[in-house]
Amino acid sequence: MSGECGPRSMATWWVEAIGLVAGGLGIVAWVPQIREVWVHGRHEGISIPTFGLVSVALLLWLVYGLIVESPAMIIANIATLVVILAVVVGVVRLRRS
């Protein structure tokens, strides 16, 4: 995003703000899963291949966000990948013990 002022830059700002809110909500949606794995030690029903596929999709969205220079997409996808990694690491740790 450039430092321009005007209707187009204002629209861009609002679009990015909506994207950041959506990304934040998406991250919050993973909190119960993280709690189940890390706090309660439950991993039943979690499919690592599904998490892998979701991670590939998020990586592609991240690349897209980089190409279109969307800070909201970049931030949201990096943060979601970190959250998914936390779940996967917790599940693998539990299944090895």
Summary of the structure (lengths in Angstrom):
residues: 97
radius of gyration: 16.5
end to end distance: 47.3
largest distance: 57.8
contacts: 256
relative contact order: 0.17
helix: 79%
strand: 0%
